[in-house]
Amino acid sequence: MTSISAERIAAIEGRKDELQNAMSAPNLAPDEFVRLSKDYAEIEPVAAAAREVRRLRASSTSLPA
């Protein structure tokens, strides 16, 4: 099984947030919105999985040994 670092998870989530903010910018050209939307559609499921990994790691550290 491949492990993903906390830094990589943060980078994925940061990129998703960056795209989301860019899409909400005023006066965004239609073609730029389409490009950003496509990028967002690609990264959103990855970001959701990264969030789940982060959540599972946090819950596993709180389990008694």
N, C-alpha and C positions, 0 to 999 in steps of 0.2 A: 504494500500500500504506500502511496506517495503522500508525504506530509506537506502541508502548505504553511508557510511562516505567517506569523501575526502581521508582519510588515507587508507581506503580499496581500493579505486580506484587507488591510487598511488601504493599500494602493488601489485595489479593485473597487472598494466602496467609495474612495475619493474620486475615482474616475467617473463612477456613476453619478455622484453628486455634481461633479463638474459639468457633465453633459446635461443633466437636468437643469442646472442654472443657466447654461448657455442657451438651451431651448426656450427659456422664459424671457430672454433678453428682448427689449423693445426694438423694433425696426430690423428684425432678423430677416434676411433675404430668404425667400421661399426655398431655393435650392440648398441653402445652408441648413435650414430647418430639416429638410429631407435627409441630408447627410447626417446631421446630429441625431435624428430620430432612428436612423438605421444603426448607428453606433450604439445608441441607448438600447435598442431592441436586442442587440447582440450581447451587451454586457449585463443587462438586468437579471437574467437567470443565473449568470455566474455570480453576481453580487448577492443574490438571494441564497445561493449555496454557500457562499463565503460567510454570510451572516449566520447561517445555520451551524457551520463549523465553529464559529466563534461562540455561539450560544452553547453548543454541546461541550466545548472545551471548558467554558465557565461552569457549567453544571457538573462536569466530571471532577473538577477540582474541589467542589463543595461536598462530594460524597465521602462518607467515612471510610477509612482504610481497612 
